[in-house]
Amino acid sequence: KMSVLVVGGAGVLGRSVLRSFTPSIPKVASTISVDLDYCDESNQSIIIDQQDTNTNTILNTASKVADVLKTGGIESVDTIICTAGSWAGGNVDTVEGLDAIESMWQANVQSAVLTAHLATKFLNPNGGLLVFTGADGALMKPTPFMMGYGLAKTATHHLALSLASKNGDSGLSLNTSIITLLPKVIDTPNNRKYMSEFEPFDEWAKPNDIAKQIKYWNDNKNNDRPESGSFISLNTIKGKTTFDVFGHPLK
């Protein structure tokens, strides 16, 4: 039976991803949310306890995941997705901008590192799927008005590329499929509230559409999955989103 773990499962996108797997039950052995908050969309909701260091937080969370899997008789997780993250503007000229850099690193990079570590410990080595949420706006582009966010997402992109390295030194099986999504704007209540001036809503990717695509990749590991290490551009026109292989200039 299949199992799925979502880091950031209590957020809008994370909940959509978990719901997308619900029709598969009882084929799904377990849907697991890992988040700072409780998630009622999953079979198991693991709450992250902030420790004295980020390393100890990650190790503590990994121990909780191990306990859940052992209790459920699950040897490995088939798909692990990082939907956790946040956005803030600002540059290095102001206190607010400097604070944003720290908060963006914590919300985006540390979440991605946690996801990567969990994948090295629990992801199925025979075709497991690992999905990160990157950002189109931070892919090889300057981000002077949102430096913290740009730094964090660029680091996430680099992490994904490094994990997909073919030299076998990343800690993941070479049979792992690693995909990084590059959304422009995701249609969430907070984005509608704070970013409504950027684009029409029908040009924003819907969380349910992203979730369905991840579910499709999960179900089709032997075909129709992009090459491991691929970056996927999300292009939404009149409410319809396509998932196009973008590649990466550094790959």
N, C-alpha and C positions, 0 to 999 in steps of 0.2 A: 504494500500500500504506500501511497505517496504522502510526503510531508513537506510543508512549506513554512518558512520562517521569514517574518518581516520586521526589520529594524525600523521603528517609526510607525508601528502598526496602529497606534491610536490617532494618528493624523488623518487628514482628509484622503490623501492618496493611499496611505497604508491601509485604511479601512476599505477603500475601494478594491485594492488588490486582494485582501482577505475575503471579501464578499464574492469576488470573481471565482474563487475556488470552492465556495460553499455548495453549488449544485453538484460538485463531484463527490460529495459525501454520500455513502460511506467509503468511496474509493480513497478519499483523503484520510490517511491515518491521523494526521494532526495538522492544524494550522496554529502557528505560534506567533504571538506578538511580543516584541521586545521594545519597551518604551519607558519613558518616565511616568507615563500615566497608564491606567488600566484600560484594556480594550475588550469590549463585549462582542466583537465580531469574530474572535478567535476561540479555538478550543482551549488554548492555554495562553494566559497573559502574564508575561514575566516583567516585573517592575525593576527598572535599573536603579540601584542604590548608589548614589554618588559617594565615592570613597575619597581618601585623602589625596590620591593621585589618579590621573587618567588610567595609568597602567593597572592599578588595583581595581578600578571600576570595571575595566574590561575583563580582568581575570575573575572577578566576583560574578559578573554577568555570565561568563562562559560556564562557570560552575553551576549556576542555576539552570542554564540550558541543558547541560549534561544530565542533571538530575531529572528534568522533565522527559528527556529522551529515554533515559534508563527506565523510568517508571512506566512509560508508554511502550516499552519494548521496541524502540525505534533505533536502528543501527546508524542511520545517516539521514540527512535532510536532502531532498531532491532539488529544491530551489530556495535560495536566500536572496532577499531583495532589500536594498537600503532606500527607504523613502523618507527618512528623517532629514531634516534640514530647516533652514530659515533664511530670511533675506533682511539686509539692512544696508542703507546707503551711508555715505560719508567718505572723507579722505583722511590724510594724515595730518591735516592742518588744525584739526579741532579735537578736543577731548572726546566728543561724541563719536568722531570718526575712529579714534584710537580704541575706544571701548567697543565699537562695532567690529573691528578687526578681531579682537579677542573673542567676542561672542560668536562671530561667524566661524572662527576656527573650531570652537567648541561644538557648535550645532551641526556643522557640515563635515569638517575633516575628522573629528573624533568619532562621529557616528559612522563614517565610512571606514575608518580604521577598525572600529568594533566589528562592523560587518565582515570585513576582510579576515579578522582573526577568527571569528566564529566559522567562517567558511573553511579555514585551514583545519579546524578541529572537527567539523560536523557535516560538511557538504559531501554528498555522494561523489566519490572519486571517479566514477564511471559515467560521465556525462552530466554531472551536476550543473545547474545554471546559477550564475551569480550576476545580479543586476545592480548597477549603481545609478543614482540620479545626478547627472552632471548639469551643465548649463550652456546653452547655445551662446549666450552673451559673454561668457568667459572663456570661450575656446579660441585661443590665439588672438584675442582682441583686448585692447586696453579698456580698463574699467575705472576711469578717474573719479566718477561720482559714486562708486560703490567698491572701494578698494578692498575692504574686508571680504566681501562676497566674492569678488574676482579672485583674490588670493586663495580662498577656501575651495572654490570650485576647480581652479586650476590644479590645486594639490590633489583633489579627488580624481581628476582626469589622469594625473601622473600615476596615482596609486593603481588605477585600473589598468593602465598600460603596463606597469611593472608586474602586476599579478598575471597578466596575459603573456609575459615573456616566455619564449620557447626554450630558454636555457635550463628550465627546471629548478631555478633557485628561489622561486617566489613563495614556496611553502604550499602551493596548490598543485593538484594533479594536472598533468598536461592534457588530460581529457576534459577538463572543466571548460564550460562556455562562459566567457565573461563579456557582458554587454553593458555599455554606458549610454543612457538616454540623454539627449540634448534638447530638453524642452525650452521654448522661448518663455511663455507664460502659461502656468497651469491654472485652470479656472476653479479657484477655490474662493470661499467667502472672504477670506482675508485679502486676497489679491484683488477681488472686486472692490473691496473697501479702500485699499491703499494705493492701488495701481491702475485705477479705472481710466486714467488719462492716456495710458500707453497705447492700447490697441482696442479695436472692437472686440466684444466678448466672443463673437463667432470665429475669431482668429486665435482663440486660446484653447489649448488642449484640455479635453475633459478627463478628469481622473478615471472615469469608468472605461474610456477608450484605451487609456494607458494600461489599465488593469487587464483588460481583455487581451491586449497584445502580449503582455507578460505571460498570461495563462496559455496563450497559443504557443509561445516559445517553450514553455514548460512541457506541453503535451506533444511537441514535435521535435524531440531531441535528435532524431536521426535524419531529419530533413527540415528545410525551411527555417532553420536557425541561422542568423548571421555568423560569420567567422568569429571565433573567439578573439577579443580585443577590439571588436568593432564599436564605433561610435554611431549612434542612430539619431538622426535629425528628425524632430517632430514638426511637421508642417501642416498647419490647420487653415483651411479655406472654407468659408461658409459652413463651419461646424463639423467638417470632415477632416480627420487627421490621418496623414500618411506617415509611415515609419520608414525613412529612407537611410540606407547605409551611407554615412558621411565619410567614414575613414578617419584618419588623423594625420596631420602634417608631419608628426614626429615618428609615426609608426613605420 
